[in-house]
Amino acid sequence: MGAARGSGDGGRGGETRPHEVDIHVGQRLRLRRTLLGLSQGELGRRVGLTFQQIQKYERGVNRIGASRLAEFAAVLGVPPGWFFEDMADAARQRVRLLRQGAGAEPLRELGGRDTLELVRLYNKVRDRRVRERILALLRAVALEGRIAS
């Protein structure tokens, strides 16, 4: 289970900010949940938690223990290691964004809710040829946008 920061912070010298790893794992949890179209409440029901607990995990306020992480991985259809992928790159990106005065919210990094909806819908297309055509269309539109700019 996640341990809240504060006076009983596990020997971290009274530090109350979430640890970088907890933030990254929480953002990956939110990303996967959102890509699957699950609300915090629905994910919470599937693992026996409240949506408030999911919120705390996603913000990195509470650490996700190994058994809970395995449970999330099973419900979200990813291996537990998925939550740690790209951690070094993500940390560098967050530092860069913070230096620019921007937040490191994963939805913003991906371009917002429209992007997540696009990915969700794309993932629902089962026909490989249709998916290839969709990608070809998007590439053509993106190329046209660069030329017109």
Long-range contacts (C-beta under 8 A, 24 or more apart in sequence): 1-62, 1-65, 1-68, 2-53, 2-56, 2-57, 2-61, 2-62, 2-63, 2-64, 2-65, 2-68, 3-62, 3-63, 4-56, 4-61, 4-62, 5-61, 18-59, 18-60, 18-61, 19-60, 19-63, 20-91, 20-94, 21-84, 21-87, 22-60, 22-61, 22-62, 22-63, 22-64, 23-59, 23-60, 23-94, 24-60, 24-83, 24-84, 24-87, 24-90, 24-91, 25-60, 25-64, 25-69, 25-83, 25-84, 26-57, 26-58, 26-59, 26-60, 26-64, 27-58, 27-60, 27-90, 27-104, 27-105, 27-106, 28-82, 28-83, 28-84, 28-85, 28-106, 29-54, 29-57, 29-58, 29-64, 29-72, 29-76, 29-83, 30-58, 30-106, 30-107, 31-106, 31-110, 32-76, 32-78, 32-82, 33-58, 33-76, 34-107, 34-116, 35-116, 35-119, 35-120, 35-123, 36-76, 36-77, 36-120, 37-120, 43-72, 43-75, 43-76, 46-75, 47-71, 47-72, 47-75
